[in-house]
Amino acid sequence: MKELEFEQYYTELLERKQRLDKLLPPARRRRRSSRSPEEAFILTLLDVRRWERAVASGKIEVTGPREFKIPD
């Protein structure tokens, strides 16, 4: 089993989390009313385009059908 220094591992993990937080939108409180179908469709398209832009720019690498990684 590989040995790691906890402090170094933890700082690297925090740096990766901060980069991921910059890419993805922040979590917000849930809405009480449901979205209209048109609004839900538009928001889904915006999310898909944001994801495609991140993959195209190299900020996210797709490693499998449901797997990705953030390059160092």
Sequence and secondary structure as in RCSB ss.txt:
>XXXX:A:sequence
MKELEFEQYYTELLERKQRLDKLLPPARRRRRSSRSPEEAFILTLLDVRRWERAVASGKIEVTGPREFKIPD
>XXXX:A:secstr
     HHHHHHHHHHHHHHHHHHS       SS   HHHHHHHHHHHHHHHHHHHHHTSSEEEETTEEE   
